[in-house]
């Protein structure tokens, strides 16, 4: 058994991560909010501020962690960078698996 991420989960602290086991298989379940292209900048700014405030609220964090999950606020720009790098990582992994199968 392993956690499919870079960090251990608080509710199961003895379970190692795939990274600790040197397995390149990190993946994350994400829940987020997006706005349509063309949403006015002040609206986007307000949404980001409110969502960040919620993500930092101790009672919200306790609720999420109580369900065995983790809260991590990520801005739109950070998330786009993550998706880009993770897509490349998964493409390399898929290519490696295909080559090993031949």
C-alpha positions in Angstrom: 0.0 0.0 0.0 1.3 3.5 -0.8 0.0 7.1 -1.0 -0.1 8.2 -4.6 1.5 11.6 -3.9 4.7 13.3 -2.7 3.4 13.7 0.9 2.1 11.3 3.5 -1.6 11.6 4.5 -2.1 12.7 8.1 -4.9 10.2 8.8 -2.6 7.3 7.7 0.9 8.5 8.7 2.6 5.1 8.5 1.7 4.5 4.8 4.7 5.6 2.7 4.4 7.6 -0.5 5.2 6.2 -4.0 7.9 8.9 -4.1 9.5 7.4 -0.9 9.3 3.9 -2.6 11.0 5.4 -5.7 8.0 4.7 -7.9 7.2 7.5 -10.4 3.4 7.2 -9.9 2.3 10.3 -8.1 -1.2 11.5 -9.0 -3.6 13.8 -7.3 -7.3 14.1 -7.0 -8.3 17.7 -7.4 -11.4 19.7 -6.7 -11.5 23.2 -8.0 -13.4 26.1 -9.5 -12.9 27.6 -12.9 -14.4 30.7 -14.5 -15.3 31.0 -18.2 -12.8 32.7 -20.5 -13.5 36.4 -20.6 -14.6 36.7 -17.0 -13.7 40.2 -15.9 -10.4 40.4 -14.0 -12.0 42.0 -10.8 -14.4 39.0 -10.6 -11.5 36.5 -11.0 -9.5 38.4 -8.4 -12.5 38.3 -5.9 -13.0 34.6 -6.5 -9.4 33.8 -5.9 -9.4 35.9 -2.7 -12.5 34.2 -1.3 -11.4 30.7 -2.2 -7.9 31.2 -0.7 -9.6 32.5 2.5 -11.8 29.4 2.6 -8.8 27.1 2.0 -7.0 28.7 5.0 -10.0 28.5 7.4 -9.1 26.2 10.2 -12.7 24.7 10.5 -12.7 24.0 6.7 -9.2 22.4 7.0 -10.4 20.2 9.9 -13.5 19.1 8.0 -11.5 18.1 4.9 -8.7 16.4 6.9 -11.3 14.6 9.0 -12.5 13.1 5.7 -8.9 11.9 5.1 -8.1 14.5 2.5 -5.7 17.4 2.2 -6.4 21.1 1.5 -4.0 22.8 -0.8 -4.9 26.2 -2.4 -3.4 26.6 -5.8 -3.8 29.7 -8.1 -4.9 29.3 -11.7 -1.4 30.0 -12.9 0.2 27.5 -10.6 -2.3 24.9 -11.6 -1.7 25.4 -15.3 2.0 24.9 -14.7 1.3 21.7 -12.7 -0.9 20.3 -15.5 1.7 21.1 -18.1 4.5 19.4 -16.2 2.4 16.5 -15.0 1.2 15.8 -18.6 4.8 15.6 -19.7 5.7 13.3 -16.9 2.8 11.0 -17.6 3.6 11.0 -21.3 7.2 9.9 -20.5 5.9 7.2 -18.2 3.5 5.9 -20.8 6.2 5.8 -23.4 8.5 3.9 -21.0 5.7 1.4 -20.3 5.0 0.9 -24.0 8.7 0.3 -24.6 9.0 -2.2 -21.8 6.0 -4.1 -23.2 7.6 -4.6 -26.6 
